[in-house]
Amino acid sequence: MAITSVTLDVADPSAAHRFYTTAFGLHTQLRLRASDAPSTGFRGFVMALTVAQPADVDALIDAALDAGAISLKPAAKSLWGYGGVVQAPDGTIWKVATSAKKNSGPATRDIDEIVLLLGVADVIASKRFYVDQGLVVAKSFSRVYVEFAAGSSPIKPALYRRRALAKDVGVPADGTGSHRLTIAGTTEPFTDPDGYAWEAAVPVPTA
């Protein structure tokens, strides 16, 4: 099983499309669907972009802010590398980070990896659930974090304790209503223990 794309529920798909193409250059990996499903506070998930160096983090975050995002955590050095967090105009939280602490060349806006971080109540139980669905564990850190193999997928799924994930991106953990997220994959439709909905992938229309 692998993720083929994620669908974000947004109030204005046209505006969201302009933002994501302008800020991050994302096209086929994201789908956008008009929705007014009620949702308050933290939606439980974070989209993470991994890049090669700090200058690339700055380039993507600056582009996102110029396109209308708000800063949740300014880009800064940490023990693990360098990164920052923004919230898109549609409410989705994006983390941009690198494990490198020094630049190795001119800044680009190239993205090495896209990770869908799902905040869950019980990492161990959710790990077991997803392994039963066919995902393969790539990294596992006890009850804190699990990363699954992406295979040929453009998006890698990972599990994080919900409260720890909210703290990591600088928002309160409380939230109600829709996740405003649907995950498409090489699977039959299902909903996981934390309410994240998966659907069978459909081909991307061609012009």
C-alpha positions in Angstrom: 0.0 0.0 0.0 1.2 3.5 -0.8 -0.1 7.1 -0.9 -0.7 8.4 -4.4 -2.0 11.8 -3.5 -3.8 13.7 -0.7 -6.9 15.8 -1.0 -7.3 18.9 1.1 -10.8 20.3 1.7 -10.7 24.0 1.1 -13.2 26.9 0.9 -11.8 28.1 -2.5 -10.0 25.5 -4.6 -8.9 28.1 -7.2 -7.2 30.3 -4.6 -5.6 27.2 -2.9 -4.3 26.0 -6.3 -2.7 29.4 -6.9 -1.1 29.3 -3.4 0.4 25.8 -3.7 1.8 26.2 -7.2 3.2 29.6 -6.3 4.6 28.7 -2.8 5.7 25.1 -3.2 5.4 24.2 -6.8 3.1 21.3 -6.0 0.8 20.0 -8.7 0.0 16.3 -9.0 0.7 15.4 -5.3 -2.1 17.6 -4.0 -5.8 17.6 -4.9 -8.2 20.3 -3.7 -11.9 19.9 -3.1 -14.4 22.6 -2.2 -15.8 22.0 1.3 -17.3 23.9 4.2 -17.1 21.0 6.6 -16.8 22.4 10.1 -13.4 22.3 11.6 -11.8 24.2 14.5 -8.4 24.3 15.9 -5.7 21.8 15.1 -6.8 19.4 12.3 -4.5 16.7 13.5 -2.1 16.5 10.6 0.9 18.3 9.2 2.4 18.3 5.7 6.2 18.3 5.9 8.6 19.2 3.1 12.2 17.9 3.4 14.9 19.8 1.5 18.7 19.7 1.1 19.9 22.8 2.9 18.9 25.8 5.1 18.8 28.2 2.1 16.1 26.0 0.5 14.1 26.1 3.7 14.2 29.9 3.6 13.4 30.1 -0.1 10.2 27.9 0.3 9.1 29.6 3.5 9.6 33.1 2.0 7.6 32.1 -1.1 4.8 30.7 1.1 4.7 33.9 3.2 4.7 36.1 0.0 1.8 34.0 -1.3 -0.3 34.6 1.8 0.7 32.0 4.4 1.2 33.0 8.1 4.3 32.1 10.1 3.8 29.7 13.0 7.5 29.1 13.7 10.1 31.2 12.0 12.9 29.1 10.4 15.7 28.5 12.9 18.5 26.1 13.8 17.9 23.2 16.2 19.6 20.0 17.4 18.4 18.1 14.3 18.9 20.7 11.6 17.0 23.8 10.4 13.4 24.4 9.7 10.2 26.5 10.1 6.5 26.2 10.0 3.8 28.1 8.1 0.0 27.8 7.8 -1.5 28.1 4.4 -4.5 30.4 3.7 -6.7 27.3 3.7 -5.6 26.4 7.2 -3.3 23.5 6.4 0.0 23.5 8.4 3.2 23.0 6.5 6.7 22.3 8.0 9.8 22.9 5.9 13.0 21.4 7.2 16.5 20.0 6.5 18.9 17.9 8.5 21.8 19.9 7.1 23.0 22.8 9.2 25.1 24.5 6.5 24.5 25.4 2.9 26.3 23.5 0.2 25.2 25.7 -2.8 22.9 28.3 -4.0 19.3 28.2 -2.8 16.7 26.3 -4.8 13.1 25.4 -4.2 13.6 21.7 -4.9 11.7 19.4 -2.6 13.4 16.1 -1.7 10.6 14.5 0.1 7.0 15.1 1.1 5.8 13.5 4.4 2.3 13.4 5.7 2.5 13.5 9.5 -0.7 12.1 11.0 -1.3 13.0 14.6 -2.7 10.0 16.5 -3.8 9.2 20.0 -1.9 5.9 20.3 1.2 5.5 18.0 1.6 1.8 18.8 -2.0 0.9 18.0 -2.0 3.0 14.9 1.2 1.5 13.8 -0.3 -2.0 14.1 -3.4 -0.9 12.2 -1.4 0.5 9.3 0.9 -2.5 9.1 -2.2 -4.7 8.9 -3.3 -2.5 6.0 -0.1 -3.1 4.1 2.3 -0.3 5.0 5.9 -1.2 5.7 7.7 0.4 8.7 10.9 2.2 7.8 11.6 3.9 11.2 10.0 3.5 14.6 10.7 5.3 17.9 8.6 3.6 20.5 5.4 5.4 21.3 6.5 8.7 19.8 7.0 8.4 16.0 6.7 5.9 13.2 7.7 6.4 9.6 6.6 4.1 6.8 8.4 3.3 3.6 7.2 5.5 0.7 8.2 3.0 -2.1 7.4 4.7 -5.4 4.9 7.1 -3.8 5.4 10.9 -3.9 4.3 11.1 -0.3 5.6 9.3 2.7 3.2 8.6 5.6 4.2 8.9 9.2 2.6 8.8 12.7 3.3 11.2 15.5 1.6 11.6 18.9 -1.1 14.2 18.3 -0.1 16.5 21.2 3.6 16.1 20.4 2.9 17.0 16.8 0.9 20.1 17.7 3.7 21.2 20.1 6.3 20.7 17.3 4.5 23.0 15.0 3.6 25.6 17.6 -0.2 25.2 17.9 -2.6 24.0 20.7 -3.5 20.4 20.3 -7.2 20.8 20.7 -9.4 20.7 17.6 -12.9 19.6 16.6 -14.7 18.6 13.4 -13.3 17.4 10.1 -9.6 16.7 9.5 -10.3 18.3 6.0 -8.0 15.6 4.6 -8.6 12.5 2.4 -5.7 10.2 1.5 -5.7 8.4 -1.8 -3.8 5.2 -2.0 -3.3 1.8 -3.5 -5.9 0.3 -1.2 -9.6 -0.2 -0.6 -11.4 2.6 1.2 -11.1 2.7 5.0 -11.0 5.1 8.0 -8.3 4.7 10.6 -8.8 4.8 14.4 -8.2 8.5 14.5 -10.7 9.3 11.8 -8.4 9.8 8.8 -10.2 8.7 5.6 -8.4 6.7 2.9 -9.9 6.2 -0.6 -8.9 4.1 -3.6 -6.6 6.0 -6.0 -8.0 7.2 -9.3 -6.0 8.1 -12.3 -5.1 11.8 -12.7 -7.1 13.2 -15.7 -5.0 14.0 -18.8 -5.7 17.0 -21.0 
